[in-house]
Amino acid sequence: MKDCITGMSPAATRAVAGCGALLGAAVLCFVAAGFAPPSGRPPIGALERCDPRVYDVNVSVTIATIQQVNALDRGSYDLVEAPIVMPVIYMGTFSKVHSDSIAAKLWLESKDANPQLLIKSGYPHNTHLATLTVDKFEGQSLRWQVGFRAQVWSSRIDEKEAGEIGWPKEWPAEVQDGLQPQMYVQSDDPMFEQEVQKISQGKLRLVPPYLAAKDIVRHCVNEIQVSGVFMERGEFKVIRGLNITSAREAALKQRGTPNDLVCVCIAMLRAAGIPARPVIGVEEDDEDGKGSLVSWGEFYLPEAGWVPFDPNLMRGRGVRTLDVRREWPEFGGMENLNRRIPLAYHFIPPASVESPEYPAVWGWDPRPGKDPGSRQQITIGITSRGRGEEDPK
């Protein structure tokens, strides 16, 4: 992936902020934009989900003007009807959020703002966007929290059956978003299609899509040197956001962060004509019920569903020499997927929003002016509620 064109996509996000469900500190309000198909139907055929677990998840974000953090008496927010946006995946192939459990709180300079939470549908991959609107505020710090209960599953796949599924004449409408470029995943850059052609020697469609996806992901794992960690942290190991550059930059340099490796895999799969998407979620830490941010990937397989894989966990597992017709670690079958709760399919919401410092799933529009300069701190709480409900047989 060395001799390719250079350049980075603009660090601007595109979409519309808005959403609808208010609980706890607000009133339930739902705005529907039609009846879009779910972003992840339960798997069928070769793909299965198993071992369900239930978690309560709380994501808390604090932003403060950098001047305040540096103890200087200047700089403040001047907000009027400024939306704060957090994505919600109501239904993924291996996850389900209890819609009546979503709740949110907002504090302005430590004062409870009693917000209204709106949730709107109709975004890529049928993502829902939960929005808290700051009506009017002048000050130096805000904090909000979004929480919900979710059930998640592990995954299993029948390698033989999956390897016999052919290419469809046309991909279903509900997975077409998985073929489009997005921020950090510049799959329309010619370098990715050229690399796919080189890997497949121009014979991509002669190989079943499941096996082709394996070869493509293996190539990315072998070619991209991973350095750094998933998250940027500040003092006392406080999470400040995700460590990421982009698929294009990582491919050009043949080096990137763990998130970049996921992005390169997704870009390559999309360039090969296989719908794919990054998944950004949280997983349990080993102490105090705190969680961390993590990312992995999914690609769509006809007659099965969205197949999960984790290229970072595949590293060092010998995939360089493994037969594509045999079981691979962390590809299709992921035993510990039921310890991860998906939050989004975008590193920043697919809306007209931005994120201070590092991307961290959420975004905002600090209208009517600009962000005076912010530093963010993110706290993730995860509480296990034990085993979930099995799918009906």
PyMOL commands that set and color helices and strands:
alter all, ss='L'
color gray80, all
select helices_A, chain A and resi 66-69+99-101+124-126+159-162+173-179+190-200+204-206+209-223+235-237+247-253+258-271+311-314+337-339
alter helices_A, ss='H'
color red, helices_A
select strands_A, chain A and resi 19-20+29-31+47-65+77-88+91-92+95-97+103-108+111-112+117-123+127-139+141-157+225-226+231-233+239-242+255-256+276-284+291-301+305-309+340-344+363-364+374-387
alter strands_A, ss='S'
color yellow, strands_A
deselect
rebuild
show_as cartoon
